[in-house]
Amino acid sequence: MERSKKLVLVAHCLLNSNSKVAGLVKKQEEIQKILSLLLEKKFGIIQLPCPELTLYGIKRWGHVKEQFDTPYYRRHCREIFQPYLDQIIDYRAVGYEIKALIGIDGSPSCGVNKTCSACWQGEVADLKPDELMSLKIINEAGIFIEVIKKILKAKEIEIPLIAVDEENPFLAREKIEQL
């Protein structure tokens, strides 16, 4: 098999929806079409780790960006990304192209253009209905994507970002078609 020397980095949950917070899997058939398109275009796929899963495990509650915006979580993100940064540097040194990093909009970690936001803290059971209803989507990246962008910028590595919006995954497919 001839190597394409084209790679993409993808958010963990795009390849493994089991890693998501229970109840958050949407339009899996459309995600599968995106993954099929990547394979059809002969991209090597590097699955990034899920910082939420690697820190809190599978039985975690849903969080918002503000809950992850701590020095501890950012350090965790830097640490788990380091081996992938090493791969990026190594691949590029021998002529491979990293064509895109594909994240998942709405995620407090892997959102590219959008993330979930609210001022939540304390016991989940103690949150009042209006506090729960304060959840909103804001036009910002998630914490893991912010950390990755900062690391890549410091290393002078440019990798285009593509957002998969699970409510409208067709936009991501169009961008991948152009790679």
C-alpha positions as CSV (number, residue, x, y, z in Angstrom):
1,M,0.0,0.0,0.0
2,E,1.4,3.4,-1.0
3,R,1.4,5.9,1.8
4,S,-0.5,9.2,1.2
5,K,1.7,11.1,3.7
6,K,-1.4,13.0,4.7
7,L,-2.6,12.9,8.3
8,V,-5.4,14.3,10.4
9,L,-5.7,14.6,14.1
10,V,-9.2,13.9,15.4
11,A,-11.0,14.4,18.7
12,H,-11.1,11.2,20.6
13,C,-14.9,10.9,20.6
14,L,-15.2,11.1,16.8
15,L,-13.7,7.6,16.7
16,N,-15.0,6.4,20.0
17,S,-18.5,7.8,20.9
18,N,-18.4,5.5,24.0
19,S,-16.0,8.0,25.6
20,K,-18.6,10.8,25.6
21,V,-20.7,11.7,28.7
22,A,-23.7,9.4,28.8
23,G,-26.5,10.7,26.7
24,L,-24.5,13.0,24.5
25,V,-24.1,10.9,21.4
26,K,-25.9,12.5,18.4
27,K,-26.1,11.8,14.7
28,Q,-23.6,9.0,14.8
29,E,-24.4,8.0,11.3
30,E,-23.3,11.4,10.1
31,I,-20.0,11.2,12.1
32,Q,-19.4,7.8,10.4
33,K,-19.8,9.4,7.0
34,I,-17.1,12.0,8.0
35,L,-14.8,9.2,9.1
36,S,-15.5,7.2,5.9
37,L,-14.6,10.3,3.9
38,L,-11.3,10.6,5.7
39,L,-10.5,7.0,4.9
40,E,-11.7,7.4,1.3
41,K,-9.3,10.4,0.9
42,K,-6.6,8.1,2.3
43,F,-5.8,10.2,5.4
44,G,-3.9,8.6,8.2
45,I,-6.0,9.3,11.3
46,I,-4.4,10.1,14.7
47,Q,-6.9,9.9,17.5
48,L,-6.1,12.5,20.2
49,P,-6.7,11.5,23.8
50,C,-9.9,12.7,25.6
51,P,-8.7,14.9,28.5
52,E,-12.1,14.5,30.2
53,L,-12.0,10.7,30.1
54,T,-8.3,10.5,31.1
55,L,-8.9,12.7,34.1
56,Y,-12.4,11.8,35.2
57,G,-13.2,8.5,33.7
58,I,-16.3,7.3,31.9
59,K,-18.8,7.8,34.8
60,R,-18.4,11.6,34.8
61,W,-21.0,14.3,34.7
62,G,-21.2,16.8,31.9
63,H,-19.1,19.9,32.5
64,V,-18.8,23.4,31.0
65,K,-15.7,25.3,29.9
66,E,-15.5,27.3,33.2
67,Q,-15.2,24.1,35.2
68,F,-12.2,23.0,33.1
69,D,-10.5,26.5,33.0
70,T,-8.1,25.7,35.8
71,P,-4.3,25.4,35.9
72,Y,-4.7,21.7,36.8
73,Y,-6.8,20.8,33.8
74,R,-4.7,22.9,31.4
75,R,-1.5,21.1,32.7
76,H,-3.3,17.8,32.2
77,C,-4.1,18.8,28.6
78,R,-0.5,19.8,28.0
79,E,0.8,16.6,29.4
80,I,-1.4,14.3,27.4
81,F,-0.8,16.2,24.2
82,Q,3.0,16.0,24.4
83,P,3.4,12.6,22.8
84,Y,1.1,13.8,19.9
85,L,3.2,16.9,19.5
86,D,6.3,14.6,19.3
87,Q,4.5,12.6,16.5
88,I,3.6,15.8,14.6
89,I,7.2,17.0,14.7
90,D,8.5,13.6,13.7
91,Y,6.0,13.1,10.8
92,R,6.7,16.6,9.5
93,A,10.4,16.1,9.6
94,V,10.1,13.3,7.0
95,G,7.7,15.0,4.7
96,Y,4.2,14.1,6.0
97,E,1.5,16.8,6.0
98,I,-0.8,17.3,9.0
99,K,-3.8,18.5,7.0
100,A,-6.2,19.3,9.8
101,L,-7.1,18.9,13.5
102,I,-10.8,18.0,13.7
103,G,-12.6,18.9,16.9
104,I,-16.2,18.7,18.1
105,D,-18.0,22.0,18.6
106,G,-20.0,22.3,21.8
107,S,-17.4,20.3,23.8
108,P,-15.9,22.1,26.8
109,S,-12.6,20.5,25.8
110,C,-12.5,19.9,22.1
111,G,-14.8,22.6,20.7
112,V,-13.1,24.5,17.9
113,N,-15.4,27.5,17.4
114,K,-18.1,26.8,20.0
115,T,-18.1,25.5,23.6
116,C,-20.6,25.2,26.4
117,S,-20.6,27.7,29.2
118,A,-22.3,28.3,32.5
119,C,-21.4,29.2,36.1
120,W,-21.8,25.8,37.6
121,Q,-20.1,24.6,40.8
122,G,-20.9,22.6,43.9
123,E,-23.3,19.6,44.1
124,V,-25.2,18.8,41.0
125,A,-28.3,18.1,43.1
126,D,-28.1,21.6,44.6
127,L,-28.2,23.4,41.3
128,K,-31.5,25.3,40.9
129,P,-33.4,25.0,37.7
130,D,-32.5,28.5,36.6
131,E,-28.8,27.7,37.2
132,L,-29.1,24.5,35.1
133,M,-30.9,26.5,32.4
134,S,-28.0,29.0,32.3
135,L,-26.1,26.6,30.0
136,K,-25.3,28.4,26.7
137,I,-23.1,27.8,23.7
138,I,-20.5,30.5,23.3
139,N,-18.2,31.3,20.3
140,E,-14.9,30.2,21.9
141,A,-12.7,27.1,21.7
142,G,-12.7,24.4,24.4
143,I,-9.8,24.2,26.8
144,F,-8.0,21.3,25.2
145,I,-8.1,23.1,21.8
146,E,-6.9,26.3,23.4
147,V,-4.0,24.5,24.9
148,I,-3.1,22.7,21.6
149,K,-3.3,26.0,19.7
150,K,-1.0,27.7,22.1
151,I,1.6,24.8,22.0
152,L,1.5,24.7,18.2
153,K,1.9,28.4,17.9
154,A,4.9,28.3,20.2
155,K,6.5,25.6,18.0
156,E,5.5,27.6,14.8
157,I,3.4,24.7,13.6
158,E,0.3,25.6,11.6
159,I,-2.5,23.0,11.4
160,P,-5.9,24.0,10.1
161,L,-8.8,23.4,12.5
162,I,-12.1,21.9,11.4
163,A,-15.1,21.9,13.6
164,V,-17.7,19.1,13.6
165,D,-21.0,20.6,14.7
166,E,-23.1,17.6,15.6
167,E,-26.3,19.5,14.8
168,N,-24.9,20.2,11.3
169,P,-22.1,17.8,10.4
170,F,-22.4,18.5,6.7
171,L,-20.2,21.7,7.0
172,A,-17.3,19.7,8.3
173,R,-17.7,17.2,5.4
174,E,-17.5,20.1,3.0
175,K,-14.3,21.3,4.5
176,I,-12.8,17.8,4.6
177,E,-13.6,17.5,0.9
178,Q,-11.4,20.5,0.2
179,L,-8.4,19.0,2.0
